Amino acid sequence: MSQSTTERDRVTVFHSRPDFTEALRVALEENGFSTRTAQLADIHDGTLDLPAFVASHKPALIVYDLPSPYERHWNVLRLLKDTASLKGATWLLTTTDKRALEAAMGVCGVVQIIGEPYGVPEVVEAVRKALPEK
């Protein structure tokens, strides 16, 4: 594996749990991905300067957590996906209750959702599959 990071190796994690976020960042970096993280609460309340954050990292893939309440988080996700600086990214969605998410939001056929139980190795493998040239 090459030590240099290419544009397609850049992964951003937007998650609700700081412990999981840090464990995933470490695992992704151990697997050669340049990884930046942010907490969903910081995006939702405007604490994070999202345009600057994205511009500085230019992620190829975004791991995005969808916790309950699903409607609120789904609406934020839709807004983010429509943001010009994020339109080119691949999105990998995680949730702890896929069945509840699908019941609340309908079928989400264009994205991959990893349901409970999920952990760091499963998300890293999903990132590898989503960025298959790695």
Secondary structure as UniProt FT lines:
FT   HELIX           7..9
FT   STRAND          10..15
FT   HELIX           18..30
FT   TURN            31..32
FT   STRAND          34..39
FT   HELIX           40..44
FT   TURN            45..46
FT   HELIX           50..57
FT   STRAND          61..65
FT   HELIX           70..81
FT   HELIX           84..86
FT   TURN            87..88
FT   STRAND          90..94
FT   HELIX           98..105
FT   TURN            109..110
FT   STRAND          112..114
FT   HELIX           120..130
FT   TURN            132..133
//
